[in-house]
Amino acid sequence: MHTWQMQEAKARLSEVVKEAEQAGPQEITSHGRSVAVVLSRAEYDRLAGTGESLVEFMRRSPLYGQEDIEFPRDQSLTREVAL
């Protein structure tokens, strides 16, 4: 990952963005401390997930539509809690 100082990144923003797209994430530092990472849109979409809703995800489950699913519960005693 290439590291850019904040002032350099501001002055060369288009280059930072192109590098993020071609070479991967670009780190930006301020006073020697990492403060941001610039990602390509493709990398962001990959990390953010598919974009589908939880309902759509659940409908793709092999268990979708089955009505006889049993979820056994732990029958052990509860623990004591001091209040």
C-alpha positions as CSV (number, residue, x, y, z in Angstrom):
1,M,0.0,0.0,0.0
2,H,1.4,3.4,-1.0
3,T,1.4,6.1,1.7
4,W,0.7,9.7,0.9
5,Q,1.1,12.7,3.2
6,M,-2.1,14.7,3.5
7,Q,-0.7,17.8,1.7
8,E,0.6,15.6,-1.2
9,A,-2.6,13.7,-1.5
10,K,-4.6,16.9,-1.7
11,A,-2.3,18.3,-4.4
12,R,-2.3,15.1,-6.4
13,L,-5.8,13.8,-5.7
14,S,-6.4,12.5,-9.3
15,E,-3.2,10.5,-9.1
16,V,-4.2,9.1,-5.7
17,V,-7.5,7.9,-7.1
18,K,-5.9,6.4,-10.3
19,E,-3.4,4.6,-8.1
20,A,-6.2,3.2,-5.9
21,E,-7.9,1.9,-9.0
22,Q,-4.8,0.4,-10.6
23,A,-2.5,-0.6,-7.7
24,G,-4.8,-1.0,-4.7
25,P,-5.6,0.9,-1.5
26,Q,-3.7,4.2,-0.9
27,E,-3.0,5.3,2.7
28,I,-3.2,8.9,3.7
29,T,-1.3,10.2,6.8
30,S,-1.4,13.4,8.7
31,H,1.4,14.3,11.1
32,G,2.8,10.7,10.7
33,R,-0.5,9.1,11.7
34,S,-2.7,7.1,9.3
35,V,-6.0,8.9,8.9
36,A,-7.6,7.5,5.8
37,V,-7.5,4.9,3.0
38,V,-8.6,5.6,-0.6
39,L,-10.1,2.5,-2.3
40,S,-11.3,1.9,-5.8
41,R,-15.0,1.5,-6.2
42,A,-14.6,-2.1,-7.2
43,E,-12.7,-2.8,-4.0
44,Y,-15.3,-1.0,-1.9
45,D,-18.1,-2.9,-3.5
46,R,-16.3,-6.2,-2.8
47,L,-15.7,-5.3,0.9
48,A,-19.2,-3.9,1.4
49,G,-20.9,-7.1,0.2
50,T,-23.4,-8.0,-2.4
51,G,-25.9,-5.2,-1.8
52,E,-28.8,-7.5,-1.4
53,S,-31.2,-7.2,1.5
54,L,-31.3,-9.7,4.4
55,V,-34.7,-10.9,3.1
56,E,-33.2,-11.7,-0.3
57,F,-30.3,-13.5,1.4
58,M,-32.7,-15.6,3.6
59,R,-34.9,-16.5,0.6
60,R,-31.8,-18.0,-1.1
61,S,-31.3,-20.3,1.9
62,P,-31.8,-24.0,1.3
63,L,-34.1,-23.9,4.3
64,Y,-36.4,-21.3,2.8
65,G,-40.0,-22.6,2.7
66,Q,-39.5,-25.4,5.1
67,E,-42.0,-25.3,8.0
68,D,-40.8,-28.3,10.0
69,I,-37.4,-26.8,11.1
70,E,-36.8,-27.4,14.8
71,F,-34.3,-25.4,16.8
72,P,-33.5,-27.3,20.0
73,R,-33.1,-25.1,23.1
74,D,-30.5,-25.5,25.8
75,Q,-32.5,-26.9,28.8
76,S,-29.8,-26.3,31.4
77,L,-30.4,-24.1,34.4
78,T,-29.7,-20.4,34.2
79,R,-26.7,-19.0,36.1
80,E,-26.9,-16.9,39.2
81,V,-26.4,-13.2,38.7
82,A,-25.6,-10.8,41.6
83,L,-27.5,-7.6,41.3
